[in-house]
């Protein structure tokens, strides 16, 4: 796989995550935002790890 595609594989989920966190987090407290960020980043890491492990 080329380097450009590898960067897009990481960049697109991170950008989508930031947009989703902004959308969902508008009415949340800072601790709820932090918890949401940690859980979402963990899920992204798990999905990327599993997907790369299968190829």
N, CA, C and O atoms as a Tinker XYZ file with bonds, in Angstrom:
   220  protein
     1  N      0.847000   -1.177000    0.000000    73     2
     2  CA     0.000000    0.000000    0.000000    64     1     3
     3  C      0.894000    1.242000    0.000000    63     2     4     5
     4  O      1.915000    1.277000    0.686000    81     3
     5  N      0.511000    2.244000   -0.760000    73     3     6
     6  CA     1.346000    3.442000   -0.856000    64     5     7
     7  C      1.231000    4.285000    0.408000    63     6     8     9
     8  O      0.283000    4.149000    1.181000    81     7
     9  N      2.209000    5.152000    0.601000    73     7    10
    10  CA     2.234000    6.015000    1.778000    64     9    11
    11  C      1.063000    6.987000    1.800000    63    10    12    13
    12  O      0.537000    7.285000    2.873000    81    11
    13  N      0.638000    7.491000    0.632000    73    11    14
    14  CA    -0.478000    8.427000    0.583000    64    13    15
    15  C     -1.763000    7.778000    1.084000    63    14    16    17
    16  O     -2.536000    8.408000    1.805000    81    15
    17  N     -1.992000    6.533000    0.708000    73    15    18
    18  CA    -3.186000    5.833000    1.171000    64    17    19
    19  C     -3.113000    5.543000    2.668000    63    18    20    21
    20  O     -4.131000    5.580000    3.359000    81    19
    21  N     -1.914000    5.255000    3.169000    73    19    22
    22  CA    -1.753000    5.009000    4.595000    64    21    23
    23  C     -2.100000    6.266000    5.383000    63    22    24    25
    24  O     -2.746000    6.184000    6.427000    81    23
    25  N     -1.680000    7.416000    4.895000    73    23    26
    26  CA    -1.989000    8.673000    5.583000    64    25    27
    27  C     -3.480000    8.944000    5.557000    63    26    28    29
    28  O     -4.037000    9.407000    6.553000    81    27
    29  N     -4.138000    8.668000    4.443000    73    27    30
    30  CA    -5.582000    8.876000    4.360000    64    29    31
    31  C     -6.322000    7.921000    5.293000    63    30    32    33
    32  O     -7.350000    8.285000    5.865000    81    31
    33  N     -5.805000    6.703000    5.449000    73    31    34
    34  CA    -6.430000    5.745000    6.357000    64    33    35
    35  C     -6.439000    6.257000    7.786000    63    34    36    37
    36  O     -7.342000    5.931000    8.557000    81    35
    37  N     -5.459000    7.041000    8.141000    73    35    38
    38  CA    -5.401000    7.599000    9.487000    64    37    39
    39  C     -6.029000    8.977000    9.569000    63    38    40    41
    40  O     -6.660000    9.313000   10.571000    81    39
    41  N     -5.866000    9.766000    8.542000    73    39    42
    42  CA    -6.325000   11.155000    8.568000    64    41    43
    43  C     -7.844000   11.270000    8.525000    63    42    44    45
    44  O     -8.423000   12.066000    9.264000    81    43
    45  N     -8.484000   10.498000    7.683000    73    43    46
    46  CA    -9.944000   10.593000    7.541000    64    45    47
    47  C    -10.671000   10.234000    8.835000    63    46    48    49
    48  O    -11.554000   10.989000    9.243000    81    47
    49  N    -10.347000    9.117000    9.507000    73    47    50
    50  CA   -11.038000    8.842000   10.774000    64    49    51
    51  C    -10.786000    9.906000   11.839000    63    50    52    53
    52  O    -11.687000   10.225000   12.616000    81    51
    53  N     -9.587000   10.454000   11.885000    73    51    54
    54  CA    -9.294000   11.484000   12.885000    64    53    55
    55  C    -10.107000   12.742000   12.609000    63    54    56    57
    56  O    -10.657000   13.339000   13.535000    81    55
    57  N    -10.188000   13.146000   11.352000    73    55    58
    58  CA   -10.993000   14.325000   11.019000    64    57    59
    59  C    -12.472000   14.087000   11.291000    63    58    60    61
    60  O    -13.162000   14.970000   11.800000    81    59
    61  N    -12.957000   12.903000   10.957000    73    59    62
    62  CA   -14.357000   12.575000   11.241000    64    61    63
    63  C    -14.604000   12.551000   12.739000    63    62    64    65
    64  O    -15.656000   12.989000   13.205000    81    63
    65  N    -13.647000   12.043000   13.492000    73    63    66
    66  CA   -13.757000   12.014000   14.938000    64    65    67
    67  C    -13.844000   13.427000   15.516000    63    66    68    69
    68  O    -14.675000   13.700000   16.383000    81    67
    69  N    -12.993000   14.310000   15.036000    73    67    70
    70  CA   -13.018000   15.691000   15.530000    64    69    71
    71  C    -14.352000   16.363000   15.226000    63    70    72    73
    72  O    -14.902000   17.063000   16.076000    81    71
    73  N    -14.865000   16.159000   14.042000    73    71    74
    74  CA   -16.161000   16.747000   13.686000    64    73    75
    75  C    -17.285000   16.164000   14.541000    63    74    76    77
    76  O    -18.162000   16.895000   15.001000    81    75
    77  N    -17.256000   14.865000   14.751000    73    75    78
    78  CA   -18.287000   14.221000   15.567000    64    77    79
    79  C    -18.194000   14.667000   17.022000    63    78    80    81
    80  O    -19.214000   14.916000   17.665000    81    79
    81  N    -16.974000   14.768000   17.538000    73    79    82
    82  CA   -16.801000   15.215000   18.914000    64    81    83
    83  C    -17.302000   16.642000   19.085000    63    82    84    85
    84  O    -17.930000   16.961000   20.095000    81    83
    85  N    -17.035000   17.494000   18.121000    73    83    86
    86  CA   -17.539000   18.863000   18.188000    64    85    87
    87  C    -19.065000   18.870000   18.167000    63    86    88    89
    88  O    -19.694000   19.597000   18.936000    81    87
    89  N    -19.656000   18.068000   17.295000    73    87    90
    90  CA   -21.117000   18.033000   17.154000    64    89    91
    91  C    -21.779000   17.509000   18.430000    63    90    92    93
    92  O    -22.722000   18.115000   18.940000    81    91
    93  N    -21.284000   16.388000   18.938000    73    91    94
    94  CA   -21.876000   15.769000   20.113000    64    93    95
    95  C    -21.537000   16.556000   21.382000    63    94    96    97
    96  O    -22.350000   16.643000   22.303000    81    95
    97  N    -20.346000   17.118000   21.419000    73    95    98
    98  CA   -19.857000   17.734000   22.643000    64    97    99
    99  C    -20.313000   19.149000   22.896000    63    98   100   101
   100  O    -19.872000   19.771000   23.862000    81    99
   101  N    -21.173000   19.671000   22.068000    73    99   102
   102  CA   -21.589000   21.059000   22.252000    64   101   103
   103  C    -22.257000   21.283000   23.594000    63   102   104   105
   104  O    -22.068000   22.344000   24.189000    81   103
   105  N    -23.025000   20.339000   24.093000    73   103   106
   106  CA   -23.726000   20.530000   25.350000    64   105   107
   107  C    -23.151000   19.740000   26.511000    63   106   108   109
   108  O    -23.763000   19.675000   27.577000    81   107
   109  N    -21.970000   19.130000   26.318000    73   107   110
   110  CA   -21.404000   18.276000   27.355000    64   109   111
   111  C    -20.427000   19.043000   28.240000    63   110   112   113
   112  O    -19.847000   20.050000   27.834000    81   111
   113  N    -20.263000   18.541000   29.453000    73   111   114
   114  CA   -19.248000   19.107000   30.343000    64   113   115
   115  C    -17.863000   18.668000   29.863000    63   114   116   117
   116  O    -17.746000   17.812000   28.986000    81   115
   117  N    -16.815000   19.262000   30.445000    73   115   118
   118  CA   -15.456000   18.920000   30.022000    64   117   119
   119  C    -15.115000   17.473000   30.352000    63   118   120   121
   120  O    -14.410000   16.819000   29.583000    81   119
   121  N    -15.598000   16.963000   31.475000    73   119   122
   122  CA   -15.296000   15.568000   31.812000    64   121   123
   123  C    -16.011000   14.609000   30.865000    63   122   124   125
   124  O    -15.456000   13.575000   30.494000    81   123
   125  N    -17.229000   14.943000   30.477000    73   123   126
   126  CA   -17.944000   14.104000   29.520000    64   125   127
   127  C    -17.276000   14.164000   28.148000    63   126   128   129
   128  O    -17.192000   13.149000   27.456000    81   127
   129  N    -16.804000   15.338000   27.753000    73   127   130
   130  CA   -16.078000   15.455000   26.477000    64   129   131
   131  C    -14.803000   14.615000   26.502000    63   130   132   133
   132  O    -14.475000   13.936000   25.529000    81   131
   133  N    -14.095000   14.670000   27.621000    73   131   134
   134  CA   -12.856000   13.901000   27.745000    64   133   135
   135  C    -13.130000   12.405000   27.692000    63   134   136   137
   136  O    -12.406000   11.664000   27.027000    81   135
   137  N    -14.169000   11.959000   28.386000    73   135   138
   138  CA   -14.528000   10.545000   28.358000    64   137   139
   139  C    -14.927000   10.108000   26.954000    63   138   140   141
   140  O    -14.541000    9.031000   26.500000    81   139
   141  N    -15.703000   10.948000   26.267000    73   139   142
   142  CA   -16.101000   10.645000   24.893000    64   141   143
   143  C    -14.883000   10.555000   23.985000    63   142   144   145
   144  O    -14.803000    9.668000   23.136000    81   143
   145  N    -13.940000   11.466000   24.159000    73   143   146
   146  CA   -12.725000   11.466000   23.344000    64   145   147
   147  C    -11.914000   10.194000   23.580000    63   146   148   149
   148  O    -11.434000    9.583000   22.625000    81   147
   149  N    -11.759000    9.795000   24.823000    73   147   150
   150  CA   -10.966000    8.605000   25.144000    64   149   151
   151  C    -11.615000    7.347000   24.565000    63   150   152   153
   152  O    -10.938000    6.520000   23.954000    81   151
   153  N    -12.910000    7.210000   24.758000    73   151   154
   154  CA   -13.611000    6.026000   24.244000    64   153   155
   155  C    -13.550000    5.970000   22.723000    63   154   156   157
   156  O    -13.304000    4.909000   22.150000    81   155
   157  N    -13.773000    7.099000   22.069000    73   155   158
   158  CA   -13.770000    7.123000   20.605000    64   157   159
   159  C    -12.382000    6.831000   20.049000    63   158   160   161
   160  O    -12.254000    6.074000   19.087000    81   159
   161  N    -11.345000    7.416000   20.633000    73   159   162
   162  CA    -9.983000    7.143000   20.171000    64   161   163
   163  C     -9.615000    5.676000   20.391000    63   162   164   165
   164  O     -8.926000    5.080000   19.563000    81   163
   165  N    -10.064000    5.098000   21.486000    73   163   166
   166  CA    -9.803000    3.676000   21.728000    64   165   167
   167  C    -10.487000    2.810000   20.676000    63   166   168   169
   168  O     -9.895000    1.855000   20.174000    81   167
   169  N    -11.732000    3.142000   20.341000    73   167   170
   170  CA   -12.437000    2.384000   19.307000    64   169   171
   171  C    -11.748000    2.515000   17.946000    63   170   172   173
   172  O    -11.627000    1.533000   17.214000    81   171
   173  N    -11.300000    3.717000   17.609000    73   171   174
   174  CA   -10.590000    3.914000   16.340000    64   173   175
   175  C     -9.310000    3.083000   16.327000    63   174   176   177
   176  O     -8.997000    2.440000   15.325000    81   175
   177  N     -8.567000    3.094000   17.440000    73   175   178
   178  CA    -7.323000    2.326000   17.517000    64   177   179
   179  C     -7.590000    0.830000   17.376000    63   178   180   181
   180  O     -6.831000    0.124000   16.712000    81   179
   181  N     -8.657000    0.349000   17.992000    73   179   182
   182  CA    -8.997000   -1.075000   17.900000    64   181   183
   183  C     -9.359000   -1.453000   16.469000    63   182   184   185
   184  O     -8.903000   -2.476000   15.959000    81   183
   185  N    -10.174000   -0.632000   15.826000    73   183   186
   186  CA   -10.581000   -0.923000   14.443000    64   185   187
   187  C     -9.384000   -0.920000   13.510000    63   186   188   189
   188  O     -9.253000   -1.812000   12.672000    81   187
   189  N     -8.507000    0.069000   13.642000    73   187   190
   190  CA    -7.326000    0.148000   12.773000    64   189   191
   191  C     -6.401000   -1.039000   13.036000    63   190   192   193
   192  O     -5.856000   -1.617000   12.095000    81   191
   193  N     -6.219000   -1.403000   14.288000    73   191   194
   194  CA    -5.346000   -2.534000   14.624000    64   193   195
   195  C     -5.891000   -3.841000   14.057000    63   194   196   197
   196  O     -5.144000   -4.627000   13.474000    81   195
   197  N     -7.179000   -4.071000   14.226000    73   195   198
   198  CA    -7.791000   -5.303000   13.709000    64   197   199
   199  C     -7.729000   -5.331000   12.189000    63   198   200   201
   200  O     -7.419000   -6.361000   11.591000    81   199
   201  N     -8.024000   -4.202000   11.570000    73   199   202
   202  CA    -8.033000   -4.152000   10.102000    64   201   203
   203  C     -6.639000   -4.391000    9.531000    63   202   204   205
   204  O     -6.493000   -5.095000    8.532000    81   203
   205  N     -5.626000   -3.818000   10.146000    73   203   206
   206  CA    -4.261000   -4.024000    9.653000    64   205   207
   207  C     -3.748000   -5.415000    9.984000    63   206   208   209
   208  O     -2.890000   -5.942000    9.276000    81   207
   209  N     -4.258000   -6.010000   11.042000    73   207   210
   210  CA    -3.829000   -7.359000   11.402000    64   209   211
   211  C     -4.346000   -8.411000   10.451000    63   210   212   213
   212  O     -3.727000   -9.463000   10.291000    81   211
   213  N     -5.483000   -8.141000    9.812000    73   211   214
   214  CA    -6.087000   -9.102000    8.904000    64   213   215
   215  C     -5.507000   -9.030000    7.499000    63   214   216   217
   216  O     -5.798000   -9.904000    6.682000    81   215
   217  N     -4.708000   -8.034000    7.193000    73   215   218
   218  CA    -4.151000   -7.911000    5.834000    64   217   219
   219  C     -2.726000   -8.327000    5.788000    63   218   220
   220  O     -2.105000   -8.286000    4.726000    81   219
